[in-house]
Amino acid sequence: MKTIKKIKTNDIAIKFRMKAGFAGDVSRTHPVDINAEVADSTYPPTLAGQAVILSTTYGVRHAVAADAETAINIYGITVRTFPFQQAQTSASSYTGNTNFGEAGFTAGIAGGPVDVMKRGYMMVYCNSGTPVKGGKVWVNTQGTSATVGNFEAGASDANGFLVNNAVWNSGADADGIAEIAFNI
């Protein structure tokens, strides 16, 4: 005769939220439109996941103080590149001696190629405020190179502008990374 036994499992509880991703990561592969663009030589993009505007030289540039208006449509968002290379001391050319990723954005991308998401969903850094699904998106135009062009969840007329063609699609994780729906 067989005996039926109860088997006890050891259930666990996860107390912490998993990280949402990295700034500049495309979070959904459909729909998404990514174009290769030329970085403006005067105000080149400096970070992955940064708002960019079409410059007068037909390149893309980060937001500047003069862009602080009531509302504007941004051209796109810089895409995080892959693969990454360790930081180099020289960024003289784009033939292998150039950095990729955030280090590449800060080291001589002016006039060089940069991938820009024109439509889709992306993980971006929220510089200030608390993003909520469907909430308004602002872009910072004041401060340091680490904050200019970053997205914000709170109204900041004096320090930036409202983006008409984007909304928050999630809340932020502990590192301030949240999903944005752009041009959808």
Secondary structure, DSSP 4 states (H G I P E B T S, - for coil): ---------------SPPP---TT-B--SSS-EEEEEEBPSSS---STT-EEEE-TTSSEEE--GGG--SEE---EEEPPPSS-----S----SSSSS--THHHHHTT-TTSEEEEEEEEEEEEEB-SS---TT-EEEEE-SS-TTTTT-EESS--TTTEEEEEEEEE-S---TTSEEEEEE--
